[in-house]
């Protein structure tokens, strides 16, 4: 009877997953390996290697690496600082950093437009300070700033959660044995926080590589990423759902590889050793 009730409770979830995940994914796979006549083909998937598509893909890959690096370089020191506070203070301070994420994604991006416009808040502040204005709007730098801002909490929270699991008695024991701060960071903190780092990198790199909304709003159509290619393949006047599905499937491959890397490191979360 208990098993029957469990299956009944799982029914709505199974229906939801089937309608909005499994079936759409099957349609993408089918369209990726067929042409307009329904004939099997590999051209759609192989089109990722065409220069027209590989160039935006490579640019997206490079910019995603930069965004991930920026998020990590900002998140890890901040997570270390938050880790040193008491738990009650940590909860309040972490809430401050994730509070902007409760705002609509489009509104956050529009806010960055107001900041980065040639006559925006940033340049007004620079002029008032007696400095030359900077023109970041419609550039790669604007897209990187906007994307890093949007995905920053997805890097901060996994690293922070990994750090708070570290027993501070290990740190104190290392200090008693004469270990320097750099040695403690290298041999204790980094190895034990590695699952959180890998999780954060995955959660930032994977979605940012397919980003196209931020590129449209902050890049002004002057920076063409693989996400823009896929979006236009589905929505432009010359829409080709087979090409868009093929490119999407290629990106799914990147996501699967990233998740496999994450799972490889995540297996050692409970029993991570010290270098």
Short mmCIF file of the C-alpha atoms (twelve columns), coordinates in Angstrom:
data_MODEL
# 
_entry.id   MODEL 
# 
loop_
_atom_site.group_PDB 
_atom_site.id 
_atom_site.type_symbol 
_atom_site.label_atom_id 
_atom_site.label_alt_id 
_atom_site.label_comp_id 
_atom_site.label_asym_id 
_atom_site.label_seq_id 
_atom_site.Cartn_x 
_atom_site.Cartn_y 
_atom_site.Cartn_z 
_atom_site.pdbx_PDB_model_num 
ATOM 1   C CA . UNK A 1   0.000  0.000  0.000   1 
ATOM 2   C CA . UNK A 2   2.862  2.339  0.860   1 
ATOM 3   C CA . UNK A 3   4.539  1.755  -2.500  1 
ATOM 4   C CA . UNK A 4   1.240  2.430  -4.291  1 
ATOM 5   C CA . UNK A 5   0.822  5.746  -2.461  1 
ATOM 6   C CA . UNK A 6   4.387  6.706  -3.329  1 
ATOM 7   C CA . UNK A 7   3.746  6.009  -7.002  1 
ATOM 8   C CA . UNK A 8   0.550  8.047  -6.934  1 
ATOM 9   C CA . UNK A 9   2.374  10.966 -5.334  1 
ATOM 10  C CA . UNK A 10  5.102  10.734 -7.970  1 
ATOM 11  C CA . UNK A 11  2.525  10.720 -10.779 1 
ATOM 12  C CA . UNK A 12  2.200  14.514 -11.253 1 
ATOM 13  C CA . UNK A 13  5.986  14.888 -11.285 1 
ATOM 14  C CA . UNK A 14  6.368  12.106 -13.874 1 
ATOM 15  C CA . UNK A 15  3.684  13.689 -16.069 1 
ATOM 16  C CA . UNK A 16  5.345  17.104 -15.756 1 
ATOM 17  C CA . UNK A 17  8.775  15.724 -16.649 1 
ATOM 18  C CA . UNK A 18  7.360  13.788 -19.599 1 
ATOM 19  C CA . UNK A 19  5.476  16.763 -21.043 1 
ATOM 20  C CA . UNK A 20  8.049  19.494 -20.511 1 
ATOM 21  C CA . UNK A 21  11.393 17.664 -20.485 1 
ATOM 22  C CA . UNK A 22  11.368 14.231 -22.100 1 
ATOM 23  C CA . UNK A 23  9.077  14.953 -25.047 1 
ATOM 24  C CA . UNK A 24  10.733 18.290 -25.992 1 
ATOM 25  C CA . UNK A 25  14.148 16.642 -25.736 1 
ATOM 26  C CA . UNK A 26  13.023 13.804 -27.999 1 
ATOM 27  C CA . UNK A 27  11.759 16.357 -30.516 1 
ATOM 28  C CA . UNK A 28  15.109 18.155 -30.460 1 
ATOM 29  C CA . UNK A 29  16.980 14.897 -31.020 1 
ATOM 30  C CA . UNK A 30  14.621 13.884 -33.842 1 
ATOM 31  C CA . UNK A 31  14.888 17.251 -35.610 1 
ATOM 32  C CA . UNK A 32  18.653 17.298 -35.125 1 
ATOM 33  C CA . UNK A 33  19.115 14.062 -37.069 1 
ATOM 34  C CA . UNK A 34  16.536 14.677 -39.806 1 
ATOM 35  C CA . UNK A 35  16.026 17.173 -42.604 1 
ATOM 36  C CA . UNK A 36  12.845 18.875 -43.789 1 
ATOM 37  C CA . UNK A 37  11.874 15.695 -45.628 1 
ATOM 38  C CA . UNK A 38  12.243 13.545 -42.516 1 
ATOM 39  C CA . UNK A 39  15.344 11.780 -43.861 1 
ATOM 40  C CA . UNK A 40  18.150 10.870 -41.483 1 
ATOM 41  C CA . UNK A 41  21.162 13.189 -41.720 1 
ATOM 42  C CA . UNK A 42  24.170 14.265 -39.696 1 
ATOM 43  C CA . UNK A 43  24.490 17.640 -41.390 1 
ATOM 44  C CA . UNK A 44  22.620 19.525 -38.680 1 
ATOM 45  C CA . UNK A 45  24.862 18.272 -35.888 1 
ATOM 46  C CA . UNK A 46  28.002 18.584 -38.018 1 
ATOM 47  C CA . UNK A 47  27.101 22.189 -38.869 1 
ATOM 48  C CA . UNK A 48  28.649 23.203 -35.553 1 
ATOM 49  C CA . UNK A 49  32.017 22.825 -37.327 1 
ATOM 50  C CA . UNK A 50  31.076 25.232 -40.118 1 
ATOM 51  C CA . UNK A 51  33.049 28.496 -39.829 1 
ATOM 52  C CA . UNK A 52  29.779 30.432 -39.641 1 
ATOM 53  C CA . UNK A 53  28.841 28.545 -36.474 1 
ATOM 54  C CA . UNK A 54  32.221 27.541 -35.048 1 
ATOM 55  C CA . UNK A 55  33.375 31.158 -34.781 1 
ATOM 56  C CA . UNK A 56  30.436 32.199 -32.517 1 
ATOM 57  C CA . UNK A 57  30.868 28.929 -30.590 1 
ATOM 58  C CA . UNK A 58  34.557 29.619 -29.988 1 
ATOM 59  C CA . UNK A 59  33.768 33.198 -28.962 1 
ATOM 60  C CA . UNK A 60  31.071 31.944 -26.586 1 
ATOM 61  C CA . UNK A 61  33.519 29.419 -25.149 1 
ATOM 62  C CA . UNK A 62  36.191 32.060 -24.533 1 
ATOM 63  C CA . UNK A 63  33.765 34.545 -23.012 1 
ATOM 64  C CA . UNK A 64  32.267 31.832 -20.789 1 
ATOM 65  C CA . UNK A 65  35.742 30.990 -19.530 1 
ATOM 66  C CA . UNK A 66  36.335 34.661 -18.729 1 
ATOM 67  C CA . UNK A 67  32.959 34.942 -16.978 1 
ATOM 68  C CA . UNK A 68  33.671 31.768 -14.976 1 
ATOM 69  C CA . UNK A 69  37.137 33.021 -14.019 1 
ATOM 70  C CA . UNK A 70  35.769 36.415 -12.944 1 
ATOM 71  C CA . UNK A 71  33.044 34.776 -10.853 1 
ATOM 72  C CA . UNK A 72  35.556 32.427 -9.214  1 
ATOM 73  C CA . UNK A 73  38.115 35.149 -8.452  1 
ATOM 74  C CA . UNK A 74  35.397 37.240 -6.818  1 
ATOM 75  C CA . UNK A 75  33.523 34.406 -5.124  1 
ATOM 76  C CA . UNK A 76  36.312 32.425 -3.466  1 
ATOM 77  C CA . UNK A 77  37.810 35.286 -1.396  1 
ATOM 78  C CA . UNK A 78  34.313 36.476 -0.494  1 
ATOM 79  C CA . UNK A 79  33.270 32.969 0.535   1 
ATOM 80  C CA . UNK A 80  36.406 32.773 2.703   1 
ATOM 81  C CA . UNK A 81  35.467 36.026 4.422   1 
ATOM 82  C CA . UNK A 82  31.877 34.890 4.984   1 
ATOM 83  C CA . UNK A 83  33.149 31.582 6.346   1 
ATOM 84  C CA . UNK A 84  35.016 33.374 9.143   1 
ATOM 85  C CA . UNK A 85  31.860 34.934 10.570  1 
ATOM 86  C CA . UNK A 86  29.446 33.236 12.909  1 
ATOM 87  C CA . UNK A 87  26.636 31.207 11.367  1 
ATOM 88  C CA . UNK A 88  23.941 33.761 12.200  1 
ATOM 89  C CA . UNK A 89  25.883 36.588 10.580  1 
ATOM 90  C CA . UNK A 90  26.694 34.385 7.625   1 
ATOM 91  C CA . UNK A 91  23.034 33.756 6.913   1 
ATOM 92  C CA . UNK A 92  22.250 37.483 6.860   1 
ATOM 93  C CA . UNK A 93  25.281 38.465 4.784   1 
ATOM 94  C CA . UNK A 94  24.797 35.697 2.220   1 
ATOM 95  C CA . UNK A 95  21.168 36.790 1.918   1 
ATOM 96  C CA . UNK A 96  22.367 40.282 0.966   1 
ATOM 97  C CA . UNK A 97  24.363 38.878 -1.957  1 
ATOM 98  C CA . UNK A 98  21.581 36.674 -3.306  1 
ATOM 99  C CA . UNK A 99  18.839 39.271 -2.759  1 
ATOM 100 C CA . UNK A 100 19.279 40.830 -6.252  1 
ATOM 101 C CA . UNK A 101 18.598 37.382 -7.736  1 
ATOM 102 C CA . UNK A 102 15.010 37.711 -6.553  1 
ATOM 103 C CA . UNK A 103 14.574 40.511 -9.072  1 
ATOM 104 C CA . UNK A 104 13.482 39.653 -12.604 1 
ATOM 105 C CA . UNK A 105 16.345 38.681 -14.920 1 
ATOM 106 C CA . UNK A 106 15.320 41.227 -17.579 1 
ATOM 107 C CA . UNK A 107 15.148 44.036 -15.037 1 
ATOM 108 C CA . UNK A 108 18.652 43.256 -13.784 1 
ATOM 109 C CA . UNK A 109 19.989 43.335 -17.329 1 
ATOM 110 C CA . UNK A 110 18.150 46.588 -18.084 1 
ATOM 111 C CA . UNK A 111 19.737 48.051 -14.963 1 
ATOM 112 C CA . UNK A 112 23.153 47.244 -16.397 1 
ATOM 113 C CA . UNK A 113 22.145 49.027 -19.611 1 
ATOM 114 C CA . UNK A 114 21.385 52.160 -17.599 1 
ATOM 115 C CA . UNK A 115 24.773 51.883 -15.930 1 
ATOM 116 C CA . UNK A 116 26.852 51.195 -19.040 1 
ATOM 117 C CA . UNK A 117 25.185 53.482 -21.596 1 
ATOM 118 C CA . UNK A 118 27.431 56.206 -22.987 1 
ATOM 119 C CA . UNK A 119 25.378 58.740 -21.011 1 
ATOM 120 C CA . UNK A 120 24.662 56.311 -18.198 1 
ATOM 121 C CA . UNK A 121 25.389 56.357 -14.489 1 
ATOM 122 C CA . UNK A 122 28.953 55.075 -14.847 1 
ATOM 123 C CA . UNK A 123 30.094 57.809 -17.208 1 
ATOM 124 C CA . UNK A 124 28.258 60.487 -15.223 1 
ATOM 125 C CA . UNK A 125 30.146 59.374 -12.118 1 
ATOM 126 C CA . UNK A 126 33.481 59.352 -13.988 1 
ATOM 127 C CA . UNK A 127 32.903 62.849 -15.383 1 
ATOM 128 C CA . UNK A 128 31.953 64.174 -11.947 1 
ATOM 129 C CA . UNK A 129 35.172 62.638 -10.603 1 
ATOM 130 C CA . UNK A 130 37.177 64.451 -13.305 1 
ATOM 131 C CA . UNK A 131 37.951 61.284 -15.276 1 
ATOM 132 C CA . UNK A 132 37.419 60.423 -18.921 1 
ATOM 133 C CA . UNK A 133 34.253 58.458 -19.738 1 
ATOM 134 C CA . UNK A 134 34.502 54.860 -20.868 1 
ATOM 135 C CA . UNK A 135 32.326 53.427 -23.607 1 
ATOM 136 C CA . UNK A 136 31.537 49.830 -22.657 1 
ATOM 137 C CA . UNK A 137 28.069 49.498 -24.117 1 
ATOM 138 C CA . UNK A 138 27.757 47.138 -27.116 1 
ATOM 139 C CA . UNK A 139 31.112 45.500 -26.363 1 
ATOM 140 C CA . UNK A 140 32.296 42.119 -25.138 1 
ATOM 141 C CA . UNK A 141 33.237 43.698 -21.816 1 
ATOM 142 C CA . UNK A 142 29.619 44.756 -21.229 1 
ATOM 143 C CA . UNK A 143 28.384 41.225 -21.904 1 
ATOM 144 C CA . UNK A 144 31.011 39.746 -19.586 1 
ATOM 145 C CA . UNK A 145 30.100 42.184 -16.798 1 
ATOM 146 C CA . UNK A 146 26.377 41.533 -17.144 1 
ATOM 147 C CA . UNK A 147 26.767 37.759 -17.354 1 
ATOM 148 C CA . UNK A 148 29.196 37.606 -14.430 1 
ATOM 149 C CA . UNK A 149 26.802 39.675 -12.331 1 
ATOM 150 C CA . UNK A 150 23.856 37.409 -13.126 1 
ATOM 151 C CA . UNK A 151 25.698 34.130 -12.444 1 
ATOM 152 C CA . UNK A 152 27.865 35.296 -9.531  1 
ATOM 153 C CA . UNK A 153 25.629 33.734 -6.810  1 
ATOM 154 C CA . UNK A 154 25.777 30.363 -8.579  1 
ATOM 155 C CA . UNK A 155 29.518 30.380 -7.963  1 
ATOM 156 C CA . UNK A 156 29.451 31.905 -4.493  1 
ATOM 157 C CA . UNK A 157 26.894 29.623 -2.847  1 
ATOM 158 C CA . UNK A 158 28.446 26.215 -3.759  1 
ATOM 159 C CA . UNK A 159 31.899 27.384 -2.652  1 
ATOM 160 C CA . UNK A 160 30.495 28.826 0.566   1 
ATOM 161 C CA . UNK A 161 28.548 25.628 1.297   1 
ATOM 162 C CA . UNK A 162 31.708 23.577 0.767   1 
ATOM 163 C CA . UNK A 163 33.740 25.823 3.078   1 
ATOM 164 C CA . UNK A 164 31.276 25.724 5.972   1 
ATOM 165 C CA . UNK A 165 31.544 21.924 5.978   1 
ATOM 166 C CA . UNK A 166 35.275 22.109 6.757   1 
ATOM 167 C CA . UNK A 167 35.984 21.325 10.395  1 
ATOM 168 C CA . UNK A 168 37.845 24.315 11.822  1 
ATOM 169 C CA . UNK A 169 39.648 21.989 14.207  1 
ATOM 170 C CA . UNK A 170 41.650 20.797 11.192  1 
ATOM 171 C CA . UNK A 171 42.682 24.402 10.505  1 
ATOM 172 C CA . UNK A 172 43.625 24.951 14.152  1 
ATOM 173 C CA . UNK A 173 45.622 21.710 14.229  1 
ATOM 174 C CA . UNK A 174 47.541 22.777 11.120  1 
ATOM 175 C CA . UNK A 175 48.337 26.139 12.741  1 
ATOM 176 C CA . UNK A 176 49.544 24.385 15.900  1 
ATOM 177 C CA . UNK A 177 51.890 22.306 13.737  1 
ATOM 178 C CA . UNK A 178 53.362 25.475 12.236  1 
ATOM 179 C CA . UNK A 179 51.579 25.551 8.884   1 
ATOM 180 C CA . UNK A 180 51.489 28.961 7.233   1 
ATOM 181 C CA . UNK A 181 48.360 30.511 5.799   1 
ATOM 182 C CA . UNK A 182 49.429 29.619 2.258   1 
ATOM 183 C CA . UNK A 183 50.076 25.983 3.207   1 
ATOM 184 C CA . UNK A 184 46.673 25.743 4.911   1 
ATOM 185 C CA . UNK A 185 45.009 27.200 1.841   1 
ATOM 186 C CA . UNK A 186 46.843 24.868 -0.529  1 
ATOM 187 C CA . UNK A 187 46.739 21.604 1.429   1 
ATOM 188 C CA . UNK A 188 43.483 21.874 3.374   1 
ATOM 189 C CA . UNK A 189 41.030 24.514 2.206   1 
ATOM 190 C CA . UNK A 190 41.365 24.101 -1.567  1 
ATOM 191 C CA . UNK A 191 41.184 20.264 -1.577  1 
ATOM 192 C CA . UNK A 192 38.215 20.173 0.794   1 
ATOM 193 C CA . UNK A 193 36.360 22.909 -1.083  1 
ATOM 194 C CA . UNK A 194 37.055 21.387 -4.513  1 
ATOM 195 C CA . UNK A 195 33.556 19.851 -4.914  1 
ATOM 196 C CA . UNK A 196 32.006 23.275 -4.344  1 
ATOM 197 C CA . UNK A 197 34.428 24.896 -6.771  1 
ATOM 198 C CA . UNK A 198 33.672 22.338 -9.476  1 
ATOM 199 C CA . UNK A 199 29.945 22.694 -8.842  1 
ATOM 200 C CA . UNK A 200 30.188 26.491 -9.099  1 
ATOM 201 C CA . UNK A 201 32.240 26.326 -12.295 1 
ATOM 202 C CA . UNK A 202 29.699 23.959 -13.829 1 
ATOM 203 C CA . UNK A 203 26.733 26.102 -12.802 1 
ATOM 204 C CA . UNK A 204 28.309 29.236 -14.285 1 
ATOM 205 C CA . UNK A 205 30.081 27.921 -17.382 1 
ATOM 206 C CA . UNK A 206 27.264 25.724 -18.725 1 
ATOM 207 C CA . UNK A 207 24.479 28.336 -18.895 1 
ATOM 208 C CA . UNK A 208 26.765 31.248 -19.825 1 
ATOM 209 C CA . UNK A 209 28.073 29.472 -22.930 1 
ATOM 210 C CA . UNK A 210 24.557 29.436 -24.409 1 
ATOM 211 C CA . UNK A 211 23.578 32.920 -23.233 1 
ATOM 212 C CA . UNK A 212 21.973 35.171 -25.850 1 
ATOM 213 C CA . UNK A 213 19.587 37.554 -24.039 1 
ATOM 214 C CA . UNK A 214 22.400 39.437 -22.305 1 
ATOM 215 C CA . UNK A 215 24.345 39.514 -25.575 1 
ATOM 216 C CA . UNK A 216 21.351 41.118 -27.298 1 
ATOM 217 C CA . UNK A 217 20.657 43.659 -24.575 1 
ATOM 218 C CA . UNK A 218 24.225 44.663 -23.693 1 
ATOM 219 C CA . UNK A 219 25.962 43.795 -26.958 1 
ATOM 220 C CA . UNK A 220 23.512 45.579 -29.214 1 
ATOM 221 C CA . UNK A 221 23.728 42.795 -31.795 1 
ATOM 222 C CA . UNK A 222 27.395 43.574 -32.394 1 
ATOM 223 C CA . UNK A 223 28.651 40.505 -30.502 1 
ATOM 224 C CA . UNK A 224 27.375 37.297 -32.103 1 
ATOM 225 C CA . UNK A 225 27.440 34.243 -29.842 1 
ATOM 226 C CA . UNK A 226 26.344 30.644 -30.415 1 
ATOM 227 C CA . UNK A 227 23.215 31.320 -28.376 1 
ATOM 228 C CA . UNK A 228 22.271 34.036 -30.870 1 
ATOM 229 C CA . UNK A 229 22.839 31.590 -33.731 1 
ATOM 230 C CA . UNK A 230 20.497 29.020 -32.186 1 
ATOM 231 C CA . UNK A 231 17.896 31.636 -31.275 1 
ATOM 232 C CA . UNK A 232 17.843 32.963 -34.837 1 
ATOM 233 C CA . UNK A 233 17.693 29.432 -36.257 1 
ATOM 234 C CA . UNK A 234 14.421 28.940 -34.403 1 
ATOM 235 C CA . UNK A 235 12.870 32.413 -34.521 1 
ATOM 236 C CA . UNK A 236 14.164 34.304 -37.566 1 
ATOM 237 C CA . UNK A 237 12.262 34.732 -40.838 1 
ATOM 238 C CA . UNK A 238 14.440 31.964 -42.292 1 
ATOM 239 C CA . UNK A 239 13.838 29.645 -39.348 1 
ATOM 240 C CA . UNK A 240 15.368 26.174 -39.585 1 
ATOM 241 C CA . UNK A 241 14.369 24.085 -36.586 1 
ATOM 242 C CA . UNK A 242 16.538 21.210 -37.807 1 
ATOM 243 C CA . UNK A 243 19.673 23.369 -37.806 1 
ATOM 244 C CA . UNK A 244 18.732 24.900 -34.464 1 
ATOM 245 C CA . UNK A 245 18.128 21.441 -32.988 1 
ATOM 246 C CA . UNK A 246 21.473 20.196 -34.309 1 
ATOM 247 C CA . UNK A 247 23.349 23.111 -32.765 1 
ATOM 248 C CA . UNK A 248 21.389 22.723 -29.523 1 
ATOM 249 C CA . UNK A 249 22.288 19.040 -29.373 1 
ATOM 250 C CA . UNK A 250 25.954 19.913 -29.754 1 
ATOM 251 C CA . UNK A 251 25.713 22.262 -26.791 1 
ATOM 252 C CA . UNK A 252 23.946 19.534 -24.839 1 
ATOM 253 C CA . UNK A 253 27.039 17.419 -25.394 1 
ATOM 254 C CA . UNK A 254 29.126 20.114 -23.726 1 
ATOM 255 C CA . UNK A 255 26.684 20.205 -20.820 1 
ATOM 256 C CA . UNK A 256 26.821 16.416 -20.412 1 
ATOM 257 C CA . UNK A 257 30.625 16.466 -20.386 1 
ATOM 258 C CA . UNK A 258 30.598 19.239 -17.779 1 
ATOM 259 C CA . UNK A 259 28.189 17.307 -15.583 1 
ATOM 260 C CA . UNK A 260 30.312 14.163 -15.858 1 
ATOM 261 C CA . UNK A 261 33.338 16.160 -14.712 1 
ATOM 262 C CA . UNK A 262 31.289 17.513 -11.808 1 
ATOM 263 C CA . UNK A 263 30.118 14.034 -10.799 1 
ATOM 264 C CA . UNK A 264 33.698 12.761 -10.915 1 
ATOM 265 C CA . UNK A 265 34.815 15.346 -8.359  1 
ATOM 266 C CA . UNK A 266 31.575 15.216 -6.381  1 
ATOM 267 C CA . UNK A 267 32.142 11.529 -5.556  1 
ATOM 268 C CA . UNK A 268 35.022 12.546 -3.325  1 
ATOM 269 C CA . UNK A 269 33.079 15.185 -1.421  1 
ATOM 270 C CA . UNK A 270 32.541 13.067 1.682   1 
ATOM 271 C CA . UNK A 271 35.956 11.546 1.734   1 
ATOM 272 C CA . UNK A 272 38.157 14.234 0.247   1 
ATOM 273 C CA . UNK A 273 41.674 13.818 1.396   1 
ATOM 274 C CA . UNK A 274 44.380 16.385 2.057   1 
ATOM 275 C CA . UNK A 275 47.180 16.817 -0.451  1 
# 
